[in-house]
Amino acid sequence: MTRRPHTPQPPTPVDPIPAAPLRPWHIRERCFNIRRHGLDPVEIRAFLHRAADELTTAQAALVAAQEENVRIKNALRAWQSAQSASHRYR
Protein backbone atom coordinates (compact mmCIF):
# COMPACT_ATOMS: atom_id res chain seq x y z
CA MET A 1 0.00 0.00 0.00
CA THR A 2 1.42 3.39 -0.97
CA ARG A 3 0.91 6.37 1.26
CA ARG A 4 0.36 9.84 -0.03
CA PRO A 5 2.78 12.44 1.32
CA HIS A 6 1.27 14.56 4.07
CA THR A 7 0.55 18.09 2.94
CA PRO A 8 0.07 20.44 5.87
CA GLN A 9 -3.11 22.46 5.84
CA PRO A 10 -2.87 26.20 6.46
CA PRO A 11 -4.05 27.14 9.94
CA THR A 12 -7.56 28.45 10.15
CA PRO A 13 -7.85 31.65 12.16
CA VAL A 14 -9.76 31.25 15.41
CA ASP A 15 -10.91 34.84 15.29
CA PRO A 16 -10.14 37.68 12.92
CA ILE A 17 -7.59 40.31 13.85
CA PRO A 18 -9.49 43.05 15.68
CA ALA A 19 -9.70 46.42 13.98
CA ALA A 20 -9.12 48.20 17.29
CA PRO A 21 -5.62 48.35 18.81
CA LEU A 22 -4.51 45.27 20.69
CA ARG A 23 -5.00 45.73 24.43
CA PRO A 24 -3.38 43.79 27.29
CA TRP A 25 -6.66 42.08 28.21
CA HIS A 26 -6.97 40.83 24.61
CA ILE A 27 -3.74 38.93 25.22
CA ARG A 28 -4.58 37.76 28.74
CA GLU A 29 -8.02 36.47 27.78
CA ARG A 30 -6.99 34.80 24.50
CA CYS A 31 -7.72 31.08 24.41
CA PHE A 32 -6.40 28.48 22.00
CA ASN A 33 -7.74 25.11 20.94
CA ILE A 34 -6.05 22.21 22.69
CA ARG A 35 -4.81 19.50 20.35
CA ARG A 36 -3.61 16.02 21.10
CA HIS A 37 0.03 16.91 20.59
CA GLY A 38 -0.35 20.58 21.41
CA LEU A 39 1.65 23.00 23.46
CA ASP A 40 1.65 23.27 27.24
CA PRO A 41 -1.33 25.48 28.19
CA VAL A 42 0.42 26.69 31.36
CA GLU A 43 3.45 27.80 29.36
CA ILE A 44 1.25 29.56 26.80
CA ARG A 45 -0.72 31.35 29.53
CA ALA A 46 2.52 32.49 31.23
CA PHE A 47 3.84 33.83 27.94
CA LEU A 48 0.57 35.65 27.19
CA HIS A 49 0.63 37.30 30.62
CA ARG A 50 4.22 38.39 30.08
CA ALA A 51 3.35 39.82 26.66
CA ALA A 52 0.33 41.63 28.15
CA ASP A 53 2.51 43.13 30.91
CA GLU A 54 5.03 44.38 28.36
CA LEU A 55 2.23 45.83 26.23
CA THR A 56 0.84 47.61 29.30
CA THR A 57 4.28 49.13 29.97
CA ALA A 58 4.69 50.20 26.34
CA GLN A 59 1.24 51.78 26.21
CA ALA A 60 1.90 53.71 29.44
CA ALA A 61 5.19 54.99 28.01
CA LEU A 62 3.39 56.05 24.82
CA VAL A 63 0.78 58.01 26.79
CA ALA A 64 3.54 59.72 28.82
CA ALA A 65 5.40 60.65 25.62
CA GLN A 66 2.23 62.02 24.03
CA GLU A 67 1.50 64.14 27.13
CA GLU A 68 5.09 65.44 27.13
CA ASN A 69 4.74 66.25 23.43
CA VAL A 70 1.61 68.35 24.12
CA ARG A 71 3.37 70.14 26.99
CA ILE A 72 6.39 70.98 24.81
CA LYS A 73 4.20 72.19 21.93
CA ASN A 74 2.25 74.47 24.29
CA ALA A 75 5.47 75.86 25.77
CA LEU A 76 6.84 76.49 22.27
CA ARG A 77 3.66 78.32 21.23
CA ALA A 78 3.82 80.48 24.35
CA TRP A 79 7.49 81.27 23.72
CA GLN A 80 6.82 82.10 20.06
CA SER A 81 3.97 84.40 21.06
CA ALA A 82 6.18 86.14 23.61
CA GLN A 83 8.98 86.55 21.04
CA SER A 84 6.55 87.86 18.44
CA ALA A 85 5.06 90.40 20.88
CA SER A 86 8.48 91.69 21.99
CA HIS A 87 9.70 92.24 18.41
CA ARG A 88 6.55 93.99 17.24
CA TYR A 89 7.07 97.18 19.26
CA ARG A 90 10.68 98.06 18.53
N, CA, C and O atoms as CSV, one atom per row, in Angstrom:
chain,resi,resn,atom,element,x,y,z
A,1,MET,N,N,0.833,-1.171,0.000
A,1,MET,CA,C,0.000,0.000,0.000
A,1,MET,C,C,0.884,1.243,0.000
A,1,MET,O,O,1.788,1.357,0.828
A,2,THR,N,N,0.639,2.163,-0.905
A,2,THR,CA,C,1.419,3.391,-0.971
A,2,THR,C,C,0.690,4.493,-0.205
A,2,THR,O,O,-0.534,4.617,-0.252
A,3,ARG,N,N,1.475,5.267,0.485
A,3,ARG,CA,C,0.911,6.367,1.260
A,3,ARG,C,C,1.165,7.674,0.529
A,3,ARG,O,O,2.235,7.898,-0.038
A,4,ARG,N,N,0.182,8.506,0.556
A,4,ARG,CA,C,0.359,9.835,-0.026
A,4,ARG,C,C,1.167,10.696,0.946
A,4,ARG,O,O,1.011,10.580,2.161
A,5,PRO,N,N,2.018,11.548,0.413
A,5,PRO,CA,C,2.776,12.436,1.317
A,5,PRO,C,C,1.811,13.388,2.021
A,5,PRO,O,O,0.830,13.849,1.438
A,6,HIS,N,N,2.112,13.667,3.276
A,6,HIS,CA,C,1.268,14.564,4.074
A,6,HIS,C,C,1.513,16.011,3.640
A,6,HIS,O,O,2.641,16.504,3.648
A,7,THR,N,N,0.442,16.656,3.270
A,7,THR,CA,C,0.552,18.087,2.942
A,7,THR,C,C,-0.121,18.866,4.059
A,7,THR,O,O,-1.321,18.718,4.292
A,8,PRO,N,N,0.652,19.696,4.750
A,8,PRO,CA,C,0.072,20.440,5.868
A,8,PRO,C,C,-0.978,21.427,5.389
A,8,PRO,O,O,-0.814,22.088,4.363
A,9,GLN,N,N,-2.041,21.513,6.139
A,9,GLN,CA,C,-3.108,22.456,5.837
A,9,GLN,C,C,-2.781,23.797,6.491
A,9,GLN,O,O,-2.231,23.832,7.592
A,10,PRO,N,N,-3.117,24.898,5.822
A,10,PRO,CA,C,-2.872,26.200,6.464
A,10,PRO,C,C,-3.763,26.335,7.693
A,10,PRO,O,O,-4.896,25.854,7.703
A,11,PRO,N,N,-3.247,26.989,8.726
A,11,PRO,CA,C,-4.051,27.136,9.936
A,11,PRO,C,C,-5.265,28.010,9.679
A,11,PRO,O,O,-5.199,29.003,8.955
A,12,THR,N,N,-6.355,27.626,10.278
A,12,THR,CA,C,-7.556,28.447,10.155
A,12,THR,C,C,-7.587,29.411,11.322
A,12,THR,O,O,-7.373,29.000,12.462
A,13,PRO,N,N,-7.846,30.677,11.066
A,13,PRO,CA,C,-7.847,31.646,12.157
A,13,PRO,C,C,-9.011,31.377,13.107
A,13,PRO,O,O,-10.131,31.104,12.676
A,14,VAL,N,N,-8.730,31.459,14.402
A,14,VAL,CA,C,-9.758,31.250,15.407
A,14,VAL,C,C,-10.693,32.454,15.432
A,14,VAL,O,O,-11.914,32.308,15.483
A,15,ASP,N,N,-10.109,33.631,15.395
A,15,ASP,CA,C,-10.913,34.836,15.290
A,15,ASP,C,C,-10.141,35.848,14.452
A,15,ASP,O,O,-8.911,35.833,14.446
A,16,PRO,N,N,-10.840,36.717,13.754
A,16,PRO,CA,C,-10.135,37.684,12.919
A,16,PRO,C,C,-9.362,38.683,13.773
A,16,PRO,O,O,-9.663,38.888,14.949
A,17,ILE,N,N,-8.373,39.291,13.159
A,17,ILE,CA,C,-7.590,40.315,13.853
A,17,ILE,C,C,-8.510,41.503,14.125
A,17,ILE,O,O,-9.146,42.017,13.204
A,18,PRO,N,N,-8.585,41.942,15.380
A,18,PRO,CA,C,-9.488,43.051,15.678
A,18,PRO,C,C,-9.039,44.339,14.999
A,18,PRO,O,O,-7.845,44.587,14.828
A,19,ALA,N,N,-10.018,45.151,14.618
A,19,ALA,CA,C,-9.699,46.422,13.975
A,19,ALA,C,C,-9.154,47.423,14.986
A,19,ALA,O,O,-8.352,48.289,14.638
A,20,ALA,N,N,-9.589,47.303,16.236
A,20,ALA,CA,C,-9.120,48.195,17.292
A,20,ALA,C,C,-7.707,47.795,17.716
A,20,ALA,O,O,-7.292,46.662,17.475
A,21,PRO,N,N,-6.967,48.704,18.343
A,21,PRO,CA,C,-5.620,48.353,18.812
A,21,PRO,C,C,-5.658,47.199,19.805
A,21,PRO,O,O,-6.607,47.053,20.575
A,22,LEU,N,N,-4.632,46.400,19.772
A,22,LEU,CA,C,-4.514,45.269,20.688
A,22,LEU,C,C,-4.303,45.797,22.097
A,22,LEU,O,O,-3.437,46.643,22.323
A,23,ARG,N,N,-5.076,45.311,23.029
A,23,ARG,CA,C,-4.995,45.729,24.426
A,23,ARG,C,C,-4.490,44.570,25.274
A,23,ARG,O,O,-4.621,43.413,24.875
A,24,PRO,N,N,-3.912,44.862,26.444
A,24,PRO,CA,C,-3.384,43.787,27.285
A,24,PRO,C,C,-4.417,42.711,27.616
A,24,PRO,O,O,-4.082,41.527,27.649
A,25,TRP,N,N,-5.658,43.105,27.859
A,25,TRP,CA,C,-6.656,42.084,28.212
A,25,TRP,C,C,-7.000,41.210,27.023
A,25,TRP,O,O,-7.459,40.084,27.215
A,26,HIS,N,N,-6.795,41.690,25.778
A,26,HIS,CA,C,-6.973,40.825,24.613
A,26,HIS,C,C,-5.981,39.659,24.682
A,26,HIS,O,O,-6.307,38.522,24.340
A,27,ILE,N,N,-4.778,39.969,25.129
A,27,ILE,CA,C,-3.744,38.935,25.219
A,27,ILE,C,C,-4.030,38.002,26.381
A,27,ILE,O,O,-3.970,36.781,26.237
A,28,ARG,N,N,-4.344,38.590,27.547
A,28,ARG,CA,C,-4.577,37.764,28.737
A,28,ARG,C,C,-5.758,36.820,28.572
A,28,ARG,O,O,-5.724,35.694,29.068
A,29,GLU,N,N,-6.801,37.265,27.884
A,29,GLU,CA,C,-8.018,36.468,27.779
A,29,GLU,C,C,-8.057,35.575,26.547
A,29,GLU,O,O,-9.036,34.857,26.345
A,30,ARG,N,N,-7.026,35.601,25.728
A,30,ARG,CA,C,-6.990,34.802,24.504
A,30,ARG,C,C,-6.915,33.330,24.842
A,30,ARG,O,O,-6.110,32.928,25.682
A,31,CYS,N,N,-7.726,32.533,24.214
A,31,CYS,CA,C,-7.719,31.078,24.409
A,31,CYS,C,C,-7.390,30.397,23.080
A,31,CYS,O,O,-7.700,30.918,22.009
A,32,PHE,N,N,-6.771,29.247,23.166
A,32,PHE,CA,C,-6.401,28.478,21.996
A,32,PHE,C,C,-7.019,27.096,22.093
A,32,PHE,O,O,-7.287,26.599,23.187
A,33,ASN,N,N,-7.240,26.487,20.958
A,33,ASN,CA,C,-7.737,25.114,20.939
A,33,ASN,C,C,-6.638,24.178,21.420
A,33,ASN,O,O,-5.468,24.355,21.082
A,34,ILE,N,N,-7.017,23.192,22.203
A,34,ILE,CA,C,-6.047,22.212,22.685
A,34,ILE,C,C,-6.093,21.010,21.748
A,34,ILE,O,O,-7.157,20.452,21.479
A,35,ARG,N,N,-4.945,20.633,21.270
A,35,ARG,CA,C,-4.808,19.502,20.352
A,35,ARG,C,C,-4.113,18.351,21.079
A,35,ARG,O,O,-3.528,18.527,22.148
A,36,ARG,N,N,-4.194,17.209,20.487
A,36,ARG,CA,C,-3.613,16.021,21.104
A,36,ARG,C,C,-2.123,16.196,21.380
A,36,ARG,O,O,-1.646,15.868,22.467
A,37,HIS,N,N,-1.408,16.701,20.421
A,37,HIS,CA,C,0.034,16.909,20.585
A,37,HIS,C,C,0.337,18.395,20.637
A,37,HIS,O,O,1.297,18.862,20.024
A,38,GLY,N,N,-0.473,19.128,21.361
A,38,GLY,CA,C,-0.354,20.582,21.410
A,38,GLY,C,C,0.694,21.068,22.388
A,38,GLY,O,O,1.461,20.292,22.957
A,39,LEU,N,N,0.702,22.359,22.561
A,39,LEU,CA,C,1.650,23.001,23.459
A,39,LEU,C,C,1.123,22.994,24.883
A,39,LEU,O,O,-0.064,22.764,25.114
A,40,ASP,N,N,2.000,23.245,25.823
A,40,ASP,CA,C,1.647,23.270,27.237
A,40,ASP,C,C,0.799,24.508,27.531
A,40,ASP,O,O,1.288,25.629,27.389
A,41,PRO,N,N,-0.454,24.331,27.936
A,41,PRO,CA,C,-1.326,25.484,28.190
A,41,PRO,C,C,-0.800,26.410,29.280
A,41,PRO,O,O,-1.010,27.621,29.210
A,42,VAL,N,N,-0.125,25.865,30.280
A,42,VAL,CA,C,0.422,26.692,31.356
A,42,VAL,C,C,1.528,27.592,30.810
A,42,VAL,O,O,1.612,28.770,31.159
A,43,GLU,N,N,2.366,27.030,29.961
A,43,GLU,CA,C,3.453,27.799,29.362
A,43,GLU,C,C,2.892,28.890,28.438
A,43,GLU,O,O,3.393,30.015,28.430
A,44,ILE,N,N,1.878,28.566,27.680
A,44,ILE,CA,C,1.247,29.556,26.795
A,44,ILE,C,C,0.649,30.681,27.630
A,44,ILE,O,O,0.852,31.856,27.320
A,45,ARG,N,N,-0.082,30.338,28.677
A,45,ARG,CA,C,-0.723,31.345,29.526
A,45,ARG,C,C,0.327,32.253,30.154
A,45,ARG,O,O,0.131,33.468,30.208
A,46,ALA,N,N,1.442,31.691,30.632
A,46,ALA,CA,C,2.516,32.491,31.234
A,46,ALA,C,C,3.102,33.457,30.208
A,46,ALA,O,O,3.369,34.617,30.519
A,47,PHE,N,N,3.300,32.967,28.977
A,47,PHE,CA,C,3.835,33.832,27.936
A,47,PHE,C,C,2.862,34.954,27.602
A,47,PHE,O,O,3.277,36.100,27.431
A,48,LEU,N,N,1.571,34.640,27.507
A,48,LEU,CA,C,0.573,35.654,27.187
A,48,LEU,C,C,0.504,36.720,28.279
A,48,LEU,O,O,0.346,37.903,27.978
A,49,HIS,N,N,0.622,36.315,29.533
A,49,HIS,CA,C,0.627,37.296,30.620
A,49,HIS,C,C,1.866,38.183,30.550
A,49,HIS,O,O,1.788,39.388,30.791
A,50,ARG,N,N,3.000,37.589,30.223
A,50,ARG,CA,C,4.222,38.388,30.082
A,50,ARG,C,C,4.084,39.384,28.932
A,50,ARG,O,O,4.462,40.548,29.069
A,51,ALA,N,N,3.546,38.933,27.808
A,51,ALA,CA,C,3.353,39.825,26.658
A,51,ALA,C,C,2.374,40.941,27.007
A,51,ALA,O,O,2.579,42.090,26.616
A,52,ALA,N,N,1.308,40.611,27.742
A,52,ALA,CA,C,0.332,41.627,28.147
A,52,ALA,C,C,0.973,42.648,29.082
A,52,ALA,O,O,0.697,43.842,28.968
A,53,ASP,N,N,1.821,42.199,30.003
A,53,ASP,CA,C,2.508,43.126,30.909
A,53,ASP,C,C,3.426,44.070,30.140
A,53,ASP,O,O,3.480,45.265,30.430
A,54,GLU,N,N,4.144,43.532,29.164
A,54,GLU,CA,C,5.030,44.381,28.363
A,54,GLU,C,C,4.228,45.364,27.514
A,54,GLU,O,O,4.646,46.507,27.329
A,55,LEU,N,N,3.088,44.932,27.000
A,55,LEU,CA,C,2.231,45.831,26.232
A,55,LEU,C,C,1.684,46.941,27.123
A,55,LEU,O,O,1.597,48.092,26.695
A,56,THR,N,N,1.317,46.607,28.352
A,56,THR,CA,C,0.845,47.615,29.303
A,56,THR,C,C,1.923,48.668,29.545
A,56,THR,O,O,1.637,49.865,29.545
A,57,THR,N,N,3.160,48.221,29.751
A,57,THR,CA,C,4.277,49.135,29.972
A,57,THR,C,C,4.507,50.022,28.747
A,57,THR,O,O,4.711,51.228,28.884
A,58,ALA,N,N,4.475,49.435,27.567
A,58,ALA,CA,C,4.693,50.199,26.340
A,58,ALA,C,C,3.586,51.227,26.119
A,58,ALA,O,O,3.858,52.355,25.707
A,59,GLN,N,N,2.340,50.842,26.391
A,59,GLN,CA,C,1.243,51.780,26.208
A,59,GLN,C,C,1.319,52.924,27.209
A,59,GLN,O,O,0.999,54.061,26.863
A,60,ALA,N,N,1.736,52.650,28.443
A,60,ALA,CA,C,1.897,53.712,29.444
A,60,ALA,C,C,3.007,54.672,29.021
A,60,ALA,O,O,2.869,55.885,29.176
A,61,ALA,N,N,4.102,54.139,28.492
A,61,ALA,CA,C,5.191,54.990,28.013
A,61,ALA,C,C,4.733,55.849,26.835
A,61,ALA,O,O,5.125,57.011,26.723
A,62,LEU,N,N,3.910,55.284,25.962
A,62,LEU,CA,C,3.393,56.045,24.825
A,62,LEU,C,C,2.518,57.197,25.301
A,62,LEU,O,O,2.646,58.314,24.800
A,63,VAL,N,N,1.640,56.947,26.253
A,63,VAL,CA,C,0.784,58.010,26.788
A,63,VAL,C,C,1.635,59.109,27.420
A,63,VAL,O,O,1.366,60.292,27.212
A,64,ALA,N,N,2.652,58.735,28.187
A,64,ALA,CA,C,3.535,59.719,28.817
A,64,ALA,C,C,4.255,60.558,27.759
A,64,ALA,O,O,4.388,61.772,27.912
A,65,ALA,N,N,4.714,59.916,26.696
A,65,ALA,CA,C,5.402,60.647,25.624
A,65,ALA,C,C,4.443,61.598,24.903
A,65,ALA,O,O,4.820,62.717,24.557
A,66,GLN,N,N,3.211,61.156,24.679
A,66,GLN,CA,C,2.231,62.025,24.032
A,66,GLN,C,C,1.903,63.228,24.908
A,66,GLN,O,O,1.774,64.341,24.398
A,67,GLU,N,N,1.766,63.025,26.220
A,67,GLU,CA,C,1.503,64.138,27.133
A,67,GLU,C,C,2.673,65.114,27.159
A,67,GLU,O,O,2.473,66.329,27.171
A,68,GLU,N,N,3.885,64.586,27.166
A,68,GLU,CA,C,5.086,65.437,27.129
A,68,GLU,C,C,5.142,66.225,25.827
A,68,GLU,O,O,5.525,67.395,25.819
A,69,ASN,N,N,4.761,65.583,24.732
A,69,ASN,CA,C,4.740,66.255,23.433
A,69,ASN,C,C,3.772,67.442,23.450
A,69,ASN,O,O,4.103,68.513,22.941
A,70,VAL,N,N,2.594,67.262,24.024
A,70,VAL,CA,C,1.612,68.346,24.121
A,70,VAL,C,C,2.172,69.477,24.984
A,70,VAL,O,O,2.043,70.651,24.635
A,71,ARG,N,N,2.794,69.121,26.109
A,71,ARG,CA,C,3.374,70.138,26.995
A,71,ARG,C,C,4.448,70.946,26.280
A,71,ARG,O,O,4.492,72.170,26.408
A,72,ILE,N,N,5.310,70.278,25.534
A,72,ILE,CA,C,6.387,70.977,24.815
A,72,ILE,C,C,5.811,71.863,23.714
A,72,ILE,O,O,6.275,72.989,23.533
A,73,LYS,N,N,4.818,71.383,22.981
A,73,LYS,CA,C,4.201,72.193,21.934
A,73,LYS,C,C,3.562,73.449,22.517
A,73,LYS,O,O,3.690,74.534,21.951
A,74,ASN,N,N,2.875,73.302,23.647
A,74,ASN,CA,C,2.253,74.465,24.287
A,74,ASN,C,C,3.302,75.470,24.759
A,74,ASN,O,O,3.120,76.678,24.604
A,75,ALA,N,N,4.392,74.978,25.330
A,75,ALA,CA,C,5.473,75.857,25.774
A,75,ALA,C,C,6.100,76.568,24.580
A,75,ALA,O,O,6.432,77.750,24.677
A,76,LEU,N,N,6.267,75.879,23.464
A,76,LEU,CA,C,6.837,76.492,22.266
A,76,LEU,C,C,5.919,77.582,21.729
A,76,LEU,O,O,6.381,78.661,21.358
A,77,ARG,N,N,4.613,77.300,21.687
A,77,ARG,CA,C,3.659,78.320,21.227
A,77,ARG,C,C,3.705,79.566,22.112
A,77,ARG,O,O,3.695,80.693,21.617
A,78,ALA,N,N,3.757,79.349,23.419
A,78,ALA,CA,C,3.822,80.480,24.354
A,78,ALA,C,C,5.106,81.275,24.136
A,78,ALA,O,O,5.081,82.506,24.130
A,79,TRP,N,N,6.214,80.586,23.958
A,79,TRP,CA,C,7.489,81.265,23.723
A,79,TRP,C,C,7.452,82.042,22.409
A,79,TRP,O,O,7.902,83.185,22.346
A,80,GLN,N,N,6.911,81.414,21.355
A,80,GLN,CA,C,6.820,82.102,20.063
A,80,GLN,C,C,5.943,83.339,20.164
A,80,GLN,O,O,6.264,84.379,19.588
A,81,SER,N,N,4.847,83.235,20.887
A,81,SER,CA,C,3.967,84.398,21.061
A,81,SER,C,C,4.693,85.509,21.810
A,81,SER,O,O,4.581,86.681,21.448
A,82,ALA,N,N,5.428,85.150,22.841
A,82,ALA,CA,C,6.181,86.145,23.608
A,82,ALA,C,C,7.253,86.788,22.736
A,82,ALA,O,O,7.452,88.001,22.807
A,83,GLN,N,N,7.940,86.010,21.924
A,83,GLN,CA,C,8.977,86.554,21.038
A,83,GLN,C,C,8.363,87.478,19.996
A,83,GLN,O,O,8.908,88.541,19.697
A,84,SER,N,N,7.235,87.068,19.451
A,84,SER,CA,C,6.551,87.863,18.442
A,84,SER,C,C,6.092,89.192,19.022
A,84,SER,O,O,6.223,90.227,18.369
A,85,ALA,N,N,5.558,89.180,20.233
A,85,ALA,CA,C,5.059,90.404,20.877
A,85,ALA,C,C,6.211,91.341,21.205
A,85,ALA,O,O,6.060,92.556,21.079
A,86,SER,N,N,7.354,90.817,21.621
A,86,SER,CA,C,8.477,91.688,21.990
A,86,SER,C,C,9.141,92.308,20.770
A,86,SER,O,O,9.725,93.385,20.889
A,87,HIS,N,N,9.078,91.686,19.622
A,87,HIS,CA,C,9.699,92.238,18.412
A,87,HIS,C,C,8.760,93.180,17.663
A,87,HIS,O,O,9.214,93.928,16.798
A,88,ARG,N,N,7.513,93.165,17.961
A,88,ARG,CA,C,6.550,93.989,17.242
A,88,ARG,C,C,6.683,95.470,17.592
A,88,ARG,O,O,6.415,96.326,16.749
A,89,TYR,N,N,7.086,95.780,18.803
A,89,TYR,CA,C,7.069,97.181,19.258
A,89,TYR,C,C,8.446,97.793,19.325
A,89,TYR,O,O,8.664,98.636,20.194
A,90,ARG,N,N,9.344,97.457,18.521
A,90,ARG,CA,C,10.683,98.065,18.528
A,90,ARG,C,C,10.725,99.304,17.739
A,90,ARG,O,O,11.775,99.939,17.641
